[in-house]
Structure formats: structure tokens, C-alpha cells
């Protein structure tokens, strides 16, 4: 079976199994129950980009009160003249650009987007006025396709039984997906449009197009409605494309899907009602600053992609990296994401060497779970009130400087894991602070485990190496009777 198709099935099965489940991964010995608290923190990175712009105060003219009044009046008139001039210049520029206007009432250049795109050449602008356009549009030039009016009133829907395009190199024959907009090896810009309905996909094949300020409503075939078939994205990125998808809203459907080691930049989008970002994502990919509710991020294969500053909540799982038993010493960087209220926050399976750094994970069933996950690096993560904070099963991970608070078990190491744990703080777990399971032989240096139900449990058959750790005495058992 093709690796990408296999990953898709595992991804879909995992989404379906995790929704509504209270079970922890089979690798853990105990079936803990999560008593979730409402907690949602934004990463430092995302908080910075959401700060209001700096204000620069200007000084008044010195001298007499009358001079100041005159100076302010003159400055105001000059600004007004500049604004009028800019408006006139903008109008002239638009006219000089000879924008092609699409208007269904006949007030523009043409009445369909297909006609306008056929007329356009590299650098041309196509303005689309409000209306519902039932079309399948192909862009093969580096043009600007821009909504001219409220985005919610400019709607593109794929026609019934419309054309399809190859979605990616998954099998033979390759699967094909319907589309409302297909961009073929172009650096075009598309903005200010709404795409509606399952087949009304935006497909970027090759090139480096810019897709920004779009709304996709129930576009793409997700886990619940795929009927055992292909999970198509609302935005499909294939053919090695370096598409940018930014500042857009995905409501339901299936979010963004990448094939063929494409390298998208997926930034500052909102994905709601289970929309996801996943696929065979290449080394140069960046997934940054997205808000995801009820969905997830999933990647297959060995990749050095960057996943940074995303906020994921109420999801079956947050971020899943499946490296196909890779023995390559590379992996994605997963940094400063905030994941709360779901199943497993961050999971890595099958090898590779991802870096998981500075993330905030709260009220999940498992905060971070590594299963046969190679030489992962877990550094400086903050985990609070997850049923299990960190689970390491059969991995040689480097786990350093993490803080694990609350929940049921702080850190669990099992399954012949040879992980190295250094400088971690584990406190407030109701059951076990630090659990070393049968067959595990980790190295523990300068860790602190205090104020847990039981601070340290070493199972029979475990063989840890321990040096300079601060393991507090366990609290006395309550008196009987």
C-alpha cells in the first residue's frame, strides 16, 4: 500500500476513534480519566502578533497658542489634500490598469469569471462583483483574482458533475478531485472570495500562488463524509507547490491537504468544525499562527517543516507526526503551540528526530506522547492538568527542562525506552509523578518530582540510571479507621 494512502487511513481512523473517546493509548498501563478544566493559553509568539500596533505621538508646534492653532489648521488641510490626491491617483491607477470586471448584471466587462480569466494576461487584475458564480475556473497566468465587494456575497460553487484534477501521486491511477478553482503552475493571487459546497475546492498544482482572505464553507471531503474514499482538502496543494494560504476561514469541510512533498505556507487562518491541515508536507513547509477548533495538524514522512504558534482546542488530537519508521535524523520543529481540551496534544510515531519546544498543553488526555519516536527532543514545554503529561514508549528522546503539573500521572516511561530526562519538574499529579515501566532503561539527571500522590514508581523489570535527582518523600498514607 502506498505510504501516503496508508497515512490517510490511519489519520482518518484516528480522528474517528478519538472523537468522544476517554481511553488513553494502549501503550499506557492504566486507564486514567480526565477531569478537564477550562484552560486556554496563547503562545508567546501568537500573543505578540496580536498586539495592537504601536502609536507614535506627534509633537505640537511651539510658540504662541495662535501659532499652534494656525500650524494645526495648515497641517490638517495638507493632510486632507493629500488624501484627496491619493484617492484620485488610486482611481486613475485602477483605470490605467484596465482591470477586467466580472458582474452578473452586465455592468462590468464580462458576466463570468471564466471569461475574465481567459482574457487576462500576466499581471492583469480581475475584479469579481457580488453574485453566485457556478463555474470551474482554471488559472494559467500570473494574474490577480480579487473580490470586489463583501466577501460573503461573492460566492463560487463548482458545477454538478464538473471537471476534476489530479489531487496527488497516491496510487495508480491517481485519485482526482472536483474543483471550483484550479491554479496550474502559476504565481497568481486570489483573495476576497467565498467557496461553498463539498466539491468547490481550490487546487494549487505547482507554482507559488497566494491564496488570502478566502472563506471556504463545507468545502472538501473530511473524515465523516468520505464514505471510505479519499479525504480531499478544501484547499489542495500538489505538484511540489509552494502555495501560501493565509488569513482565510475554513468552516467544516477538510481544510488544507498537501501531496507530493509540496511546501505550503499556511498562516493565520481559522479552521472550525473539524477542518484539518494534513498530508505529505515537504521540508520547506510552515504552518504558523492558525486557530483550529475541533481539528488537527497531521504530517507523514520525514520532514523538517515548521509548526509554530498555532492554537488548537477541543480536538481529537492536536498535532500528529507519523514518520513511517524513518531512521533519518531529521524531523519537524513543533514550537510554541497551544493545545487544550482534547485527546493527545502532540504525538510522534515511527522514528525521525522532531524538536518539540516551548509548547503549552493543558487539559488533554495525554500532553505529549512519543511512540517508537526516534531521537525526539522535548525542551521547555509547559504541561498542566493533562491526565498524563508526557508519555514515552520505546523512544530515545532527549527530555529537558519541561514543567509538568497536575493531572493523574506526570511522566510515564515504558516499552524499552532509553530516553534521557534532565532538569524536568514534575509536581501535583494525583497518582504518580514519575513512572518507569517494565523494560525501560532511561537516564534521569537533576529532575525534581514533588507533591505528587507518589513521586516515583519504578516497575519490576525497569532499569533506570539516576543521578542528582530531587525526589521528595511521598506524603504519608491516611490513617485507617
BELKAVEN-V729643 format. One record per residue. N is the residue number from 1. RES is the residue in one small letter. BURIAL is + if it has 9 or more other ideal C-beta (glycine too) atoms within 8 Angstrom, else -. Layout:
# BELKAVEN-V729643
N&RES&BURIAL + N&RES&BURIAL
This chain:
# BELKAVEN-V729643
1&x&- + 2&x&- + 3&x&+ + 4&x&+ + 5&x&+ + 6&x&+ + 7&x&+ + 8&x&+ + 9&x&- + 10&x&+ + 11&x&+ + 12&x&+ + 13&x&- + 14&x&+ + 15&x&+ + 16&x&+ + 17&x&- + 18&x&+ + 19&x&- + 20&x&- + 21&x&- + 22&x&- + 23&x&- + 24&x&+ + 25&x&+ + 26&x&- + 27&x&+ + 28&x&+ + 29&x&- + 30&x&- + 31&x&- + 32&x&+ + 33&x&- + 34&x&+ + 35&x&- + 36&x&- + 37&x&- + 38&x&- + 39&x&+ + 40&x&+ + 41&x&- + 42&x&+ + 43&x&+ + 44&x&- + 45&x&+ + 46&x&+ + 47&x&+ + 48&x&- + 49&x&+ + 50&x&- + 51&x&- + 52&x&- + 53&x&- + 54&x&- + 55&x&- + 56&x&- + 57&x&- + 58&x&- + 59&x&- + 60&x&- + 61&x&- + 62&x&- + 63&x&- + 64&x&- + 65&x&- + 66&x&- + 67&x&+ + 68&x&+ + 69&x&- + 70&x&- + 71&x&+ + 72&x&+ + 73&x&- + 74&x&- + 75&x&- + 76&x&- + 77&x&- + 78&x&- + 79&x&- + 80&x&- + 81&x&- + 82&x&- + 83&x&- + 84&x&- + 85&x&- + 86&x&- + 87&x&- + 88&x&- + 89&x&- + 90&x&- + 91&x&- + 92&x&- + 93&x&- + 94&x&- + 95&x&- + 96&x&- + 97&x&- + 98&x&- + 99&x&+ + 100&x&+ + 101&x&+ + 102&x&+ + 103&x&+ + 104&x&- + 105&x&- + 106&x&- + 107&x&- + 108&x&+ + 109&x&- + 110&x&+ + 111&x&- + 112&x&+ + 113&x&+ + 114&x&+ + 115&x&+ + 116&x&+ + 117&x&+ + 118&x&- + 119&x&+ + 120&x&+ + 121&x&- + 122&x&- + 123&x&- + 124&x&+ + 125&x&+ + 126&x&+ + 127&x&+ + 128&x&+ + 129&x&+ + 130&x&- + 131&x&+ + 132&x&- + 133&x&+ + 134&x&- + 135&x&+ + 136&x&+ + 137&x&+ + 138&x&- + 139&x&+ + 140&x&- + 141&x&+ + 142&x&- + 143&x&+ + 144&x&+ + 145&x&+ + 146&x&+ + 147&x&+ + 148&x&+ + 149&x&- + 150&x&- + 151&x&+ + 152&x&- + 153&x&+ + 154&x&+ + 155&x&+ + 156&x&+ + 157&x&+ + 158&x&+ + 159&x&- + 160&x&- + 161&x&- + 162&x&+ + 163&x&- + 164&x&- + 165&x&+ + 166&x&- + 167&x&+ + 168&x&+ + 169&x&- + 170&x&+ + 171&x&- + 172&x&- + 173&x&- + 174&x&+ + 175&x&+ + 176&x&- + 177&x&+ + 178&x&+ + 179&x&+ + 180&x&+ + 181&x&+ + 182&x&+ + 183&x&+ + 184&x&+ + 185&x&- + 186&x&+ + 187&x&- + 188&x&+ + 189&x&+ + 190&x&+ + 191&x&+ + 192&x&+ + 193&x&+ + 194&x&+ + 195&x&+ + 196&x&+ + 197&x&+ + 198&x&+ + 199&x&+ + 200&x&+ + 201&x&+ + 202&x&+ + 203&x&+ + 204&x&+ + 205&x&+ + 206&x&+ + 207&x&+ + 208&x&- + 209&x&+ + 210&x&+ + 211&x&+ + 212&x&+ + 213&x&+ + 214&x&+ + 215&x&+ + 216&x&+ + 217&x&+ + 218&x&+ + 219&x&+ + 220&x&+ + 221&x&+ + 222&x&+ + 223&x&+ + 224&x&- + 225&x&- + 226&x&+ + 227&x&- + 228&x&- + 229&x&- + 230&x&+ + 231&x&+ + 232&x&+ + 233&x&+ + 234&x&+ + 235&x&+ + 236&x&+ + 237&x&+ + 238&x&+ + 239&x&+ + 240&x&+ + 241&x&+ + 242&x&+ + 243&x&+ + 244&x&+ + 245&x&+ + 246&x&+ + 247&x&- + 248&x&+ + 249&x&+ + 250&x&+ + 251&x&+ + 252&x&+ + 253&x&+ + 254&x&+ + 255&x&+ + 256&x&+ + 257&x&+ + 258&x&+ + 259&x&+ + 260&x&+ + 261&x&+ + 262&x&+ + 263&x&+ + 264&x&+ + 265&x&+ + 266&x&+ + 267&x&+ + 268&x&- + 269&x&+ + 270&x&+ + 271&x&+ + 272&x&+ + 273&x&- + 274&x&+ + 275&x&+ + 276&x&+ + 277&x&+ + 278&x&+ + 279&x&+ + 280&x&+ + 281&x&+ + 282&x&+ + 283&x&- + 284&x&- + 285&x&+ + 286&x&+ + 287&x&+ + 288&x&+ + 289&x&+ + 290&x&+ + 291&x&- + 292&x&+ + 293&x&+ + 294&x&+ + 295&x&+ + 296&x&+ + 297&x&+ + 298&x&+ + 299&x&+ + 300&x&+ + 301&x&+ + 302&x&+ + 303&x&+ + 304&x&- + 305&x&+ + 306&x&+ + 307&x&+ + 308&x&+ + 309&x&+ + 310&x&+ + 311&x&+ + 312&x&+ + 313&x&+ + 314&x&- + 315&x&+ + 316&x&+ + 317&x&+ + 318&x&+ + 319&x&+ + 320&x&+ + 321&x&+ + 322&x&+ + 323&x&+ + 324&x&+ + 325&x&- + 326&x&+ + 327&x&- + 328&x&+ + 329&x&- + 330&x&- + 331&x&+ + 332&x&+ + 333&x&+ + 334&x&+ + 335&x&+ + 336&x&+ + 337&x&+ + 338&x&+ + 339&x&+ + 340&x&+ + 341&x&+ + 342&x&+ + 343&x&+ + 344&x&+ + 345&x&+ + 346&x&+ + 347&x&+ + 348&x&+ + 349&x&+ + 350&x&+ + 351&x&+ + 352&x&+ + 353&x&+ + 354&x&+ + 355&x&+ + 356&x&+ + 357&x&+ + 358&x&+ + 359&x&+ + 360&x&+ + 361&x&+ + 362&x&+ + 363&x&+ + 364&x&+ + 365&x&+ + 366&x&+ + 367&x&+ + 368&x&+ + 369&x&+ + 370&x&+ + 371&x&+ + 372&x&+ + 373&x&+ + 374&x&+ + 375&x&- + 376&x&+ + 377&x&+ + 378&x&+ + 379&x&+ + 380&x&- + 381&x&+ + 382&x&+ + 383&x&+ + 384&x&+ + 385&x&+ + 386&x&+ + 387&x&+ + 388&x&+ + 389&x&+ + 390&x&+ + 391&x&+ + 392&x&+ + 393&x&+ + 394&x&+ + 395&x&+ + 396&x&- + 397&x&+ + 398&x&+ + 399&x&+ + 400&x&+ + 401&x&- + 402&x&+ + 403&x&+ + 404&x&+ + 405&x&+ + 406&x&- + 407&x&+ + 408&x&+ + 409&x&+ + 410&x&+ + 411&x&+ + 412&x&+ + 413&x&+ + 414&x&+ + 415&x&+ + 416&x&- + 417&x&+ + 418&x&+ + 419&x&+ + 420&x&+ + 421&x&+ + 422&x&+ + 423&x&- + 424&x&+ + 425&x&- + 426&x&+ + 427&x&+ + 428&x&- + 429&x&+ + 430&x&- + 431&x&+ + 432&x&+ + 433&x&+ + 434&x&+ + 435&x&+ + 436&x&+ + 437&x&+ + 438&x&- + 439&x&+ + 440&x&+ + 441&x&+ + 442&x&+ + 443&x&+ + 444&x&+ + 445&x&+ + 446&x&+ + 447&x&+ + 448&x&+ + 449&x&+ + 450&x&+ + 451&x&- + 452&x&+ + 453&x&+ + 454&x&+ + 455&x&+ + 456&x&+ + 457&x&- + 458&x&- + 459&x&+ + 460&x&- + 461&x&- + 462&x&+ + 463&x&- + 464&x&+ + 465&x&- + 466&x&- + 467&x&- + 468&x&- + 469&x&+ + 470&x&- + 471&x&+ + 472&x&+ + 473&x&- + 474&x&- + 475&x&- + 476&x&- + 477&x&- + 478&x&- + 479&x&- + 480&x&- + 481&x&-
